[in-house]
Amino acid sequence: MKLKERAEKIAASPITLAMIGGLIILALGVNLVEFFCSAGLPAIYTRILALNPISTLSYYFYLLLYTFIFMLDNLIIFSLAVITLSRIGFTDKYNYWATLIGGLLIFVLGILLIFKPELLMFG
């Protein structure tokens, strides 16, 4: 059975308590990782806003602007992925190559982090 067919079968099945629980655990896990990876910049940004004499409305506008810009790359990547997958389909061959390339990329980045981290630094 192709991956796309299995995904469609799962999407068409009735929602169960286990599915909701799994979704909640997945969301918490992703947000926990993202929080630790990006907690510093928002803390600095909000501190700078708090130290400047701006109105409450301006403060919340700048927070909204920051959130939009922070999420913009995610929205672009997600949109491109949806458009690409809708055109080429989500076949087992695509899944194989995407997993292989992603795994190799993570492996190379891990080796670089261990032996040559300066290659991954900017500036």
Backbone as ProteinMPNN parsed JSONL, in Angstrom:
{"seq_chain_A": "MKLKERAEKIAASPITLAMIGGLIILALGVNLVEFFCSAGLPAIYTRILALNPISTLSYYFYLLLYTFIFMLDNLIIFSLAVITLSRIGFTDKYNYWATLIGGLLIFVLGILLIFKPELLMFG", "coords_chain_A": {"N_chain_A": [[0.85, -1.176, 0.0], [0.598, 2.179, -0.868], [2.172, 5.091, 0.517], [0.683, 7.443, 0.367], [-1.926, 6.461, 0.091], [-2.231, 5.193, 2.558], [-2.086, 7.412, 4.261], [-4.366, 8.816, 3.436], [-6.303, 6.988, 4.204], [-6.016, 7.041, 6.994], [-6.674, 9.719, 7.443], [-9.331, 9.699, 6.683], [-10.494, 8.093, 8.561], [-12.446, 7.756, 11.605], [-12.066, 10.14, 14.262], [-10.188, 9.33, 17.077], [-9.675, 8.916, 20.62], [-7.04, 8.205, 21.083], [-5.786, 9.203, 18.789], [-6.116, 11.961, 19.152], [-4.711, 12.294, 21.538], [-2.129, 11.515, 20.668], [-1.65, 13.528, 18.803], [-1.618, 15.773, 20.471], [0.635, 15.178, 22.057], [2.624, 15.146, 20.069], [2.481, 17.838, 19.199], [3.211, 19.177, 21.573], [5.821, 18.196, 21.879], [7.12, 19.191, 19.549], [6.811, 21.955, 19.954], [8.221, 22.238, 22.332], [10.872, 21.658, 21.564], [11.208, 23.711, 19.666], [10.904, 25.904, 21.329], [13.191, 25.841, 23.021], [15.118, 26.19, 21.095], [14.68, 28.733, 20.144], [14.294, 30.657, 22.141], [15.86, 32.769, 23.065], [16.069, 35.07, 21.28], [13.356, 36.15, 21.121], [13.117, 36.9, 23.837], [15.074, 38.873, 24.121], [14.1, 40.738, 22.263], [11.554, 41.45, 23.332], [12.433, 42.553, 25.711], [13.863, 44.8, 24.829], [11.722, 46.217, 23.737], [10.287, 46.702, 26.093], [12.006, 48.402, 27.448], [11.907, 50.744, 26.03], [10.203, 53.858, 25.646], [7.222, 53.45, 24.626], [3.834, 53.41, 23.429], [1.149, 51.327, 24.718], [-0.384, 50.213, 22.682], [1.404, 50.401, 20.507], [3.409, 48.711, 21.472], [2.123, 46.173, 21.467], [1.59, 46.045, 18.753], [4.198, 45.867, 17.675], [4.924, 43.417, 18.782], [3.092, 41.742, 17.447], [3.952, 42.164, 14.813], [6.55, 41.089, 14.985], [5.919, 38.402, 15.537], [4.561, 37.718, 13.17], [6.645, 38.015, 11.245], [8.426, 36.156, 12.278], [7.008, 33.792, 11.838], [6.776, 33.787, 9.092], [8.72, 32.503, 7.43], [8.145, 29.837, 8.019], [5.524, 29.649, 7.018], [5.984, 30.086, 4.274], [7.666, 27.898, 3.596], [5.969, 25.741, 4.265], [3.833, 26.237, 2.483], [5.136, 25.954, -0.015], [5.847, 23.256, 0.176], [3.328, 22.001, 0.254], [2.279, 22.764, -2.251], [4.188, 21.595, -3.973], [3.982, 18.841, -3.292], [1.337, 18.395, -4.025], [1.504, 18.508, -6.74], [3.488, 16.631, -7.599], [2.858, 14.382, -6.206], [2.794, 12.04, -3.47], [4.634, 9.652, -3.401], [5.964, 6.303, -2.827], [8.53, 6.185, -3.871], [9.304, 8.885, -3.904], [9.222, 9.349, -1.144], [11.267, 7.633, -0.291], [13.605, 8.797, -1.472], [13.481, 11.403, -0.408], [13.719, 10.892, 2.329], [16.235, 9.661, 2.365], [17.945, 11.724, 1.379], [17.416, 13.734, 3.295], [18.293, 12.409, 5.625], [21.039, 12.031, 5.025], [21.844, 14.709, 4.891], [21.412, 15.57, 7.546], [23.23, 13.865, 8.797], [25.7, 14.754, 7.698], [25.691, 17.406, 8.685], [25.819, 16.827, 11.42], [28.355, 15.559, 11.617], [29.948, 17.737, 10.83], [29.365, 19.49, 12.961], [30.603, 18.143, 15.039], [33.345, 17.859, 14.282], [34.198, 20.135, 12.746], [32.964, 22.745, 13.623], [33.243, 25.459, 13.105], [32.846, 25.861, 10.404], [30.144, 26.088, 10.124], [29.44, 28.499, 11.105], [28.471, 31.923, 10.884], [29.917, 34.958, 9.745]], "CA_chain_A": [[0.0, 0.0, 0.0], [1.401, 3.391, -0.956], [2.117, 5.984, 1.666], [-0.431, 8.37, 0.179], [-3.166, 5.733, 0.377], [-2.311, 4.999, 4.004], [-2.39, 8.705, 4.865], [-5.772, 9.107, 3.146], [-7.105, 6.085, 5.039], [-5.977, 7.567, 8.358], [-7.41, 10.988, 7.455], [-10.76, 9.425, 6.524], [-11.002, 7.322, 9.692], [-13.0, 8.602, 12.666], [-11.09, 10.623, 15.24], [-10.249, 8.582, 18.326], [-8.979, 9.532, 21.738], [-5.61, 7.957, 20.89], [-5.307, 10.142, 17.773], [-6.053, 13.286, 19.777], [-3.585, 12.247, 22.468], [-0.893, 11.519, 19.89], [-1.502, 14.863, 18.226], [-1.221, 16.676, 21.552], [2.022, 14.857, 22.417], [3.46, 15.618, 18.97], [2.512, 19.304, 19.244], [4.012, 19.579, 22.731], [7.221, 17.889, 21.581], [7.624, 20.142, 18.554], [6.901, 23.27, 20.582], [9.289, 22.21, 23.329], [12.129, 21.779, 20.834], [11.27, 25.053, 19.086], [11.083, 26.868, 22.413], [14.584, 25.874, 23.449], [15.944, 26.657, 19.98], [14.437, 30.132, 19.772], [13.817, 31.446, 23.277], [16.706, 33.926, 23.322], [15.743, 36.241, 20.474], [12.133, 36.812, 21.601], [13.357, 37.515, 25.151], [15.809, 40.124, 23.877], [13.205, 41.655, 21.562], [10.552, 41.994, 24.262], [13.147, 43.401, 26.683], [14.117, 46.077, 24.152], [10.432, 46.917, 23.679], [9.913, 47.143, 27.436], [12.89, 49.487, 27.871], [11.643, 51.952, 25.25], [8.931, 54.501, 25.999], [6.232, 53.382, 23.548], [2.481, 53.173, 23.936], [0.731, 49.927, 24.806], [-0.808, 49.803, 21.346], [2.626, 50.206, 19.721], [4.067, 47.523, 22.022], [1.462, 44.978, 20.945], [1.781, 46.037, 17.304], [5.537, 45.339, 17.416], [4.881, 41.982, 19.081], [2.382, 41.113, 16.337], [4.848, 42.227, 13.667], [7.609, 40.105, 15.223], [5.337, 37.073, 15.383], [4.31, 37.491, 11.743], [7.927, 37.812, 10.56], [8.963, 34.899, 12.801], [6.27, 32.691, 11.227], [6.753, 33.928, 7.643], [9.49, 31.442, 6.78], [7.39, 28.588, 8.159], [4.4, 29.695, 6.078], [6.504, 29.928, 2.913], [8.121, 26.516, 3.435], [4.792, 24.877, 4.27], [3.105, 26.446, 1.224], [5.898, 25.323, -1.094], [5.748, 21.807, 0.323], [1.979, 21.588, -0.14], [2.164, 22.917, -3.711], [5.039, 20.578, -4.601], [3.411, 17.504, -3.097], [0.085, 18.262, -4.779], [1.839, 18.338, -8.16], [4.25, 15.416, -7.9], [2.316, 13.249, -5.459], [3.583, 11.554, -2.344], [4.819, 8.238, -3.701], [6.996, 5.624, -2.045], [9.827, 6.57, -4.436], [9.594, 10.221, -3.377], [9.482, 9.184, 0.283], [12.589, 7.015, -0.162], [14.643, 9.771, -1.794], [13.416, 12.511, 0.545], [14.268, 10.391, 3.589], [17.67, 9.445, 2.165], [18.621, 13.028, 1.291], [17.308, 14.372, 4.612], [19.179, 11.696, 6.55], [22.425, 12.365, 4.688], [22.074, 16.101, 5.273], [21.539, 15.608, 9.006], [24.484, 13.182, 9.115], [26.801, 15.667, 7.361], [25.67, 18.493, 9.659], [26.3, 16.285, 12.693], [29.807, 15.39, 11.506], [30.53, 19.078, 10.856], [29.253, 20.027, 14.326], [31.568, 17.466, 15.903], [34.745, 18.023, 13.898], [34.502, 21.454, 12.18], [31.813, 23.62, 13.846], [33.484, 26.805, 12.577], [32.317, 25.921, 9.043], [28.718, 26.363, 10.191], [29.226, 29.812, 11.723], [28.446, 33.078, 9.996], [30.597, 36.163, 10.2]], "C_chain_A": [[0.898, 1.242, 0.0], [1.174, 4.279, 0.253], [0.939, 6.942, 1.57], [-1.762, 7.695, 0.505], [-3.338, 5.5, 1.874], [-2.671, 6.304, 4.708], [-3.848, 9.084, 4.639], [-6.698, 8.237, 3.994], [-7.16, 6.591, 6.483], [-6.795, 8.855, 8.46], [-8.913, 10.765, 7.378], [-11.349, 8.676, 7.718], [-11.538, 8.256, 10.773], [-11.917, 8.964, 13.694], [-11.29, 9.859, 16.547], [-9.489, 9.349, 19.406], [-7.472, 9.354, 21.603], [-5.029, 8.915, 19.852], [-5.157, 11.54, 18.365], [-4.877, 13.348, 20.752], [-2.249, 12.279, 21.754], [-0.613, 12.871, 19.285], [-1.049, 15.871, 19.274], [0.234, 16.437, 21.949], [2.984, 15.344, 21.334], [3.59, 17.139, 19.004], [3.356, 19.797, 20.415], [5.496, 19.334, 22.481], [7.832, 18.88, 20.614], [7.796, 21.515, 19.182], [7.991, 23.331, 21.642], [10.645, 22.376, 22.654], [12.273, 23.189, 20.269], [11.493, 26.102, 20.167], [12.541, 26.971, 22.821], [15.503, 26.39, 22.341], [15.787, 28.15, 19.727], [13.954, 31.002, 20.933], [14.611, 32.732, 23.473], [16.284, 35.174, 22.576], [14.422, 36.901, 20.902], [12.314, 37.49, 22.972], [14.088, 38.843, 24.997], [14.881, 41.161, 23.246], [12.185, 42.283, 22.514], [11.202, 42.871, 25.326], [13.437, 44.773, 26.081], [12.823, 46.888, 24.063], [10.056, 47.479, 25.047], [10.765, 48.324, 27.898], [12.643, 50.792, 27.133], [10.285, 52.532, 25.602], [7.965, 54.537, 24.809], [4.866, 53.081, 24.164], [2.176, 51.675, 23.966], [0.318, 49.398, 23.445], [0.405, 49.529, 20.449], [3.355, 48.942, 20.17], [3.451, 46.255, 21.432], [1.539, 44.902, 19.422], [3.149, 45.441, 16.954], [5.631, 43.847, 17.751], [4.195, 41.206, 17.961], [3.255, 41.077, 15.08], [5.965, 41.195, 13.798], [7.087, 38.684, 15.004], [5.086, 36.75, 13.923], [5.612, 37.208, 11.0], [8.554, 36.491, 11.0], [8.301, 33.697, 12.122], [6.314, 32.701, 9.701], [7.535, 32.828, 6.94], [8.785, 30.092, 6.883], [6.222, 28.538, 7.171], [4.862, 29.481, 4.644], [6.925, 28.483, 2.669], [6.934, 25.563, 3.38], [4.014, 25.006, 2.963], [3.821, 25.795, 0.055], [5.806, 23.801, -1.025], [4.378, 21.309, -0.123], [1.809, 21.67, -1.656], [2.962, 21.839, -4.422], [4.425, 19.197, -4.482], [2.104, 17.329, -3.853], [0.361, 18.045, -6.266], [2.55, 17.033, -8.458], [3.706, 14.184, -7.19], [3.289, 12.795, -4.386], [3.743, 10.056, -2.499], [5.882, 7.636, -2.798], [8.391, 5.983, -2.547], [10.242, 7.947, -3.914], [9.965, 10.123, -1.906], [10.88, 8.608, 0.509], [13.686, 8.052, -0.371], [14.65, 10.94, -0.811], [14.012, 12.099, 1.886], [15.771, 10.208, 3.482], [18.425, 10.777, 2.153], [18.575, 13.752, 2.633], [18.233, 13.73, 5.63], [20.637, 12.0, 6.294], [22.771, 13.792, 5.098], [22.26, 16.222, 6.781], [22.843, 14.952, 9.445], [25.683, 14.102, 8.868], [26.846, 16.831, 8.35], [26.178, 18.033, 11.024], [27.809, 16.099, 12.7], [30.503, 16.758, 11.55], [30.469, 19.683, 12.256], [30.278, 19.409, 15.264], [33.003, 17.877, 15.566], [35.112, 19.425, 13.384], [33.342, 22.419, 12.39], [31.996, 25.031, 13.28], [32.986, 26.955, 11.148], [30.834, 26.293, 9.014], [28.406, 27.734, 10.794], [29.292, 30.902, 10.68], [29.269, 34.199, 10.605], [31.942, 35.989, 10.731]], "O_chain_A": [[1.843, 1.331, 0.783], [0.137, 4.224, 0.914], [0.274, 7.222, 2.568], [-2.628, 8.304, 1.132], [-4.446, 5.595, 2.4], [-3.469, 6.305, 5.645], [-4.499, 9.611, 5.541], [-7.748, 8.694, 4.447], [-8.216, 6.572, 7.116], [-7.519, 9.063, 9.434], [-9.688, 11.542, 7.935], [-12.569, 8.626, 7.875], [-11.133, 9.416, 10.85], [-10.99, 8.195, 13.95], [-12.405, 9.752, 17.057], [-8.762, 10.301, 19.124], [-6.707, 10.247, 21.967], [-3.905, 9.391, 20.011], [-4.169, 12.223, 18.099], [-4.138, 14.332, 20.785], [-1.334, 12.985, 22.177], [0.534, 13.317, 19.254], [-0.2, 16.72, 19.003], [0.985, 17.391, 22.154], [4.042, 15.893, 21.644], [4.691, 17.67, 18.855], [4.135, 20.738, 20.262], [6.332, 20.167, 22.831], [8.943, 19.361, 20.835], [8.815, 22.172, 18.968], [8.617, 24.375, 21.825], [11.479, 23.151, 23.123], [13.338, 23.796, 20.379], [12.199, 27.085, 19.94], [13.072, 28.074, 22.953], [16.553, 26.966, 22.626], [16.679, 28.77, 19.149], [13.263, 31.996, 20.706], [14.071, 33.701, 24.006], [16.152, 36.237, 23.183], [14.383, 38.124, 21.034], [11.724, 38.54, 23.226], [13.757, 39.821, 25.667], [14.879, 42.325, 23.649], [11.979, 43.496, 22.502], [10.589, 43.831, 25.794], [13.274, 45.793, 26.751], [12.827, 48.099, 24.285], [9.563, 48.602, 25.146], [10.289, 49.162, 28.665], [13.12, 51.842, 27.563], [9.327, 51.794, 25.831], [7.901, 55.527, 24.079], [4.769, 52.565, 25.277], [2.855, 50.872, 23.326], [0.634, 48.261, 23.095], [0.428, 48.539, 19.717], [3.86, 48.188, 19.338], [4.165, 45.373, 20.955], [1.552, 43.807, 18.86], [3.254, 44.612, 16.05], [6.341, 43.102, 17.075], [4.66, 40.136, 17.569], [3.286, 40.072, 14.37], [6.291, 40.504, 12.832], [7.745, 37.867, 14.36], [5.362, 35.636, 13.476], [5.681, 36.265, 10.212], [9.148, 35.785, 10.185], [8.964, 32.694, 11.861], [5.925, 31.716, 9.074], [7.058, 32.274, 5.949], [8.822, 29.295, 5.945], [5.964, 27.5, 6.562], [4.206, 28.774, 3.879], [6.575, 27.904, 1.64], [6.899, 24.669, 2.535], [3.584, 24.001, 2.395], [3.186, 25.152, -0.781], [5.699, 23.136, -2.055], [4.286, 20.292, -0.81], [1.261, 20.757, -2.274], [2.471, 21.231, -5.373], [4.356, 18.46, -5.466], [1.789, 16.218, -4.281], [-0.462, 17.46, -6.971], [2.255, 16.386, -9.463], [4.061, 13.059, -7.542], [4.47, 13.141, -4.413], [3.074, 9.277, -1.819], [6.603, 8.347, -2.098], [9.33, 6.079, -1.758], [11.393, 8.15, -3.529], [10.927, 10.754, -1.469], [11.596, 9.053, 1.406], [14.593, 8.176, 0.453], [15.718, 11.416, -0.426], [14.733, 12.878, 2.509], [16.507, 10.559, 4.404], [19.432, 10.928, 2.845], [19.577, 14.322, 3.066], [18.883, 14.425, 6.41], [21.401, 12.207, 7.236], [23.867, 14.051, 5.596], [23.174, 16.908, 7.24], [23.494, 15.434, 10.372], [26.57, 14.219, 9.714], [27.925, 17.207, 8.808], [26.888, 18.773, 11.706], [28.472, 16.442, 13.679], [31.52, 16.92, 12.224], [31.426, 20.324, 12.692], [30.766, 20.071, 16.18], [33.783, 18.204, 16.46], [36.248, 19.857, 13.577], [32.771, 22.883, 11.403], [31.014, 25.72, 13.005], [32.725, 28.076, 10.712], [30.329, 26.76, 7.993], [27.239, 28.085, 10.971], [30.06, 30.825, 9.721], [29.311, 34.368, 11.824], [32.577, 36.963, 11.135]]}, "name": "protein", "num_of_chains": 1, "seq": "MKLKERAEKIAASPITLAMIGGLIILALGVNLVEFFCSAGLPAIYTRILALNPISTLSYYFYLLLYTFIFMLDNLIIFSLAVITLSRIGFTDKYNYWATLIGGLLIFVLGILLIFKPELLMFG"}
